[in-house]
Amino acid sequence: MSKSVTEIQQSFRQLRMVETAEGLSDILRKAEQKSWTYLEFWKS
């Protein structure tokens, strides 16, 4: 199952995690630029 960033953001909003939803795109961009591993991503 693959969700779009928008779908994931909406899920965060439903969980009342608005700040996480709003910052998700920036975190994903940074992870891609720095080639983070899965573990590095979740520690961010």
SVG drawing of the C-alpha trace seen along z (x, -y; Angstrom):
<svg xmlns="http://www.w3.org/2000/svg" viewBox="-10 -23 33 25">
<polyline fill="none" stroke="black" stroke-width="0.4" points="0.0,0.0 1.4,-3.4 -0.1,-6.6 0.5,-10.0 2.1,-12.8 -1.3,-14.5 -3.1,-11.4 -0.5,-11.0 -0.8,-14.6 -4.6,-14.2 -4.1,-11.2 -1.8,-13.3 -4.5,-16.0 -7.1,-13.5 -4.9,-12.4 -4.5,-16.1 -0.9,-16.1 -1.1,-19.3 2.5,-20.4 3.7,-17.0 1.4,-17.3 2.6,-20.7 6.3,-19.8 6.1,-16.5 7.1,-17.8 10.2,-19.5 11.2,-16.4 10.8,-14.2 12.7,-16.6 15.6,-16.7 15.6,-12.9 15.8,-12.5 18.6,-15.1 20.7,-13.5 19.9,-9.9 18.8,-9.1 18.2,-5.5 14.8,-4.4 16.2,-4.7 17.7,-8.2 14.4,-9.3 12.4,-8.3 14.9,-9.8 14.5,-13.2"/>
</svg>
